[in-house]
Amino acid sequence: PPGALACAGCHAAAPAGAAPPALLGRPAGELAQMMRDFRSGTLAGTIMPRLSRGFDEAEIEAIAQWLATQRAP
């Protein structure tokens, strides 16, 4: 979905505890909630609060579903 490849560019594969954290293969519900929390300001971040405001609910769900089905190379 639009926007998802940009997410994977920064969040594809990272060691545990790294920033930005790896998102590929994580549960879709968890990913979508994180995006909502960034969008609402509940979750602090550097660039994610600004980026997440550009996505509507359907886009957040689509991106979360896509990321959940991907695996790191």
Backbone torsions as a table, in degrees:
resi	resn	phi	psi	omega
1	PRO	NA	156.5	178.4
2	PRO	-53.6	134.5	179.1
3	GLY	94.6	-24.8	-173.7
4	ALA	-67.6	-39.1	-179.3
5	LEU	-66.5	-32.5	176.1
6	ALA	-63.8	-39.2	177.8
7	CYS	-62.3	-47.1	-177.5
8	ALA	-64.4	-27.8	179.3
9	GLY	-59.4	-38.7	-179.6
10	CYS	-97.0	-27.5	-170.4
11	HIS	-112.3	16.3	-174.1
12	ALA	-64.0	-68.6	-176.8
13	ALA	-134.7	126.1	178.6
14	ALA	-150.1	149.7	176.8
15	PRO	-66.0	157.7	179.9
16	ALA	-54.9	134.9	178.3
17	GLY	82.3	-1.2	-178.8
18	ALA	-76.0	159.3	173.9
19	ALA	-121.8	129.0	-4.0
20	PRO	-74.7	150.5	-177.3
21	PRO	-72.2	153.0	174.5
22	ALA	-68.4	136.6	-179.2
23	LEU	-115.7	-18.9	-175.8
24	LEU	-61.4	130.8	177.4
25	GLY	83.9	-2.4	178.1
26	ARG	-78.0	158.2	-177.5
27	PRO	-59.5	136.1	-177.1
28	ALA	-59.4	-40.8	-179.8
29	GLY	-61.8	-39.9	178.3
30	GLU	-65.3	-44.6	-180.0
31	LEU	-63.9	-44.9	179.9
32	ALA	-62.6	-41.1	-179.8
33	GLN	-66.0	-38.3	176.8
34	MET	-61.0	-43.3	178.5
35	MET	-62.8	-42.7	178.1
36	ARG	-62.3	-41.3	179.9
37	ASP	-66.1	-39.1	174.4
38	PHE	-63.5	-44.4	-177.4
39	ARG	-62.4	-38.6	-177.8
40	SER	-83.0	-14.9	-177.2
41	GLY	92.3	0.4	177.8
42	THR	-66.7	-34.0	179.5
43	LEU	-110.8	123.4	-178.5
44	ALA	-81.2	154.4	176.8
45	GLY	-169.2	-179.8	179.0
46	THR	-90.9	-65.7	-177.7
47	ILE	-103.0	-24.7	-174.5
48	MET	-61.8	-38.2	177.2
49	PRO	-58.8	-39.7	178.9
50	ARG	-70.5	-44.3	-178.9
51	LEU	-64.5	-42.7	-174.7
52	SER	-66.3	-26.4	177.1
53	ARG	-66.7	-15.2	178.6
54	GLY	-83.8	-3.1	-177.3
55	PHE	-113.9	136.0	174.1
56	ASP	-86.2	177.8	-175.2
57	GLU	-60.5	-42.0	179.8
58	ALA	-64.0	-39.6	178.8
59	GLU	-67.3	-41.2	177.5
60	ILE	-59.8	-45.9	179.3
61	GLU	-62.6	-42.9	-178.9
62	ALA	-65.4	-43.9	179.1
63	ILE	-64.3	-43.8	179.9
64	ALA	-61.6	-43.5	178.4
65	GLN	-62.4	-43.8	-179.5
66	TRP	-63.3	-49.8	179.9
67	LEU	-58.8	-37.8	-179.2
68	ALA	-63.9	-27.2	-177.5
69	THR	-93.1	-4.8	-177.3
70	GLN	-92.6	154.1	177.0
71	ARG	-126.0	147.4	179.0
72	ALA	-65.2	145.3	179.8
73	PRO	-66.6	NA	NA
